[in-house]
Amino acid sequence: MHSRIGCVATLAAMSATIPAPAAARDHTPEEIARIMADCAHVVEVAESSGAAFAHSSGDWKKWLVDYSRAHGVSATRQIDLVQARYRKRARVLGGDEAHKDMLRRARSCDKRLAGL
């Protein structure tokens, strides 16, 4: 079980690990929420395939909802945008390749938080 303080610390650390462009700008709350929604989605898909992670899709969703409430961002909109992007990727790449990509991304999400 993650405490609210732990959640805020996790989010702050996660936003620090997000690769920044050469201009090194801060991410907007919408960008951070979209990254969290992406992790929630890919981890959920990977879990449905039998993969296990240190941080479940439920954890990611809870963090997304908490972060969204704190920053006035729509969690539902972010999830909808991420799901639409992955549906498009599946059409472009094909289902198997898109699924492999989601598994890679899910492992990446888990690794982002592993050192905290």
Buried (B, 14 or more C-beta within 10 A) or exposed (E): EEEEEEBBEBBEEBBEEEEEEEEEEEBEBBBBBBBBBBBBBBBBBBBEEEBEBEBBBEBBBBBBBBBBEEEEBEBEBBBEBBEEBBEEBBEEBEEEEBBEBBBEBBBEBBEBBEEE
